[in-house]
Amino acid sequence: MEFSVVFDQIYDTVVEQLIKLWDSLKLHKELKVDETLFVRCEPVTIDDEIEKRVAAQALAITTGSSMRRQKKLLGLLRKAVEERDAGALREFNTQRPLYKLTDLERFELYRHAIALLPGNSFMVDQFGLALMAVGRGDLARLLFESAVKRGVWGDPMQRPVSKYVKGLRALPWHDPAEYPFIAELEGAVDVIREEYDAARSRRPELFTEEQENLHEGGNWTELRLKSSGNGWLAATNAHFPRTVALLRGMQQDFTSIKFSSILPGTHIRTHTGPTNERLRVHLTLHHRGGSRIRVHRAWHTWPEGAAIIFDDSWEHEVRNDGEHERTVLILDVWHPELPADQRTVH
């Protein structure tokens, strides 16, 4: 029998017995260990009422299929770590959003994943967000603070999950007046809005639902014009000729560009961007009130026809509590303090 099969069969039993031993010895009150694995040196528990609420999300999913999804993802991650298998890691990252894991499933997945990669910024962040989702935001904050003490990040609320560049000015919100290209963008908003409205009416299938399973309620759709990995996308650019011409003619290097629309009732849950190398601009095409965005601790809104700029490596979330769609054009730009020789698209 393969080791991985045996491991899967005995893992939960071993963990359960270790937790019982830990509790019986009462050592967590005396010992200080790495909080990456044991927040407050105690096994993480979930309140019964919260567990019932998040478990209700999975009523349509059998226990067997739920466990199979978690085991497959964890198996891919274990293979990536133990065998340094890049293909397994790519498959993990590809399959993860497709499974549409419930909050409880995400908690179980990353509770085990962080044990495999305790110093990995993505795993630490995802475990913390999973803790928040199951009602243990208090422990998530302790986890993030511990990561900062160990040098993973510089601030517990600024958590880039792919690349963290030390020394860059770390401001959650930036002043649009400091970026001359923003005035040029705002001057073109009518043309951009007109092409967006025409495409939305004529070709609604171009706009696809967000794939990262970051939102709850409502609906969140996107359409990308430029990808950080593939450059300008001919298939979508053809539907926005004037917009693309305007953006390509500007003296500004946009690494990624996409339309983003959320309907009433949408909540984009707390998350962080991949790197602090970039800043994110939202040019507001449609907003008749009721929507807001939190970056760090400050809530802002979107003035229609104007732009906001922020560092999305800081914790942020979005709510549309209004009665109308909120649509923005999202453009990513390099952090102005990032040296030119380090401005490499990944």
Number of C-alpha atoms within 10 A of each C-alpha: 5 6 8 11 9 10 11 12 11 10 10 11 11 12 11 11 11 12 14 12 12 15 13 9 10 11 13 15 10 8 9 11 13 14 18 23 21 16 18 18 18 17 13 13 11 13 10 8 10 15 15 12 13 17 15 14 13 16 9 7 11 10 10 8 10 15 13 12 18 20 14 14 21 18 17 20 24 20 17 18 15 9 10 12 14 13 12 19 18 14 14 18 14 11 15 19 14 11 14 15 18 19 22 22 19 20 21 16 21 23 20 17 21 20 14 17 18 17 16 15 21 19 20 27 23 22 25 24 24 24 27 19 20 20 18 18 15 12 18 23 18 17 24 25 19 18 25 17 12 13 10 20 22 18 15 20 21 26 29 24 22 13 16 19 12 11 9 13 11 16 16 21 18 16 10 16 11 8 12 11 14 20 13 14 18 17 13 17 19 14 13 22 20 15 16 20 14 13 17 13 10 11 11 11 10 16 18 13 15 16 14 11 16 15 19 13 12 15 17 24 16 20 19 20 24 21 15 14 10 11 14 18 12 10 10 17 16 11 18 17 12 16 21 18 11 14 18 13 9 12 10 13 12 21 20 20 23 16 19 22 20 24 21 19 18 21 23 21 18 17 22 24 20 17 19 26 25 22 22 23 23 21 27 23 26 19 20 13 17 16 24 17 17 17 24 18 11 10 12 14 16 23 15 18 18 18 21 20 22 20 26 28 29 28 21 24 20 21 23 23 16 17 14 17 20 25 24 24 24 22 21 23 17 21 17 13 11 16 10 9 6 9 13 10 12 6
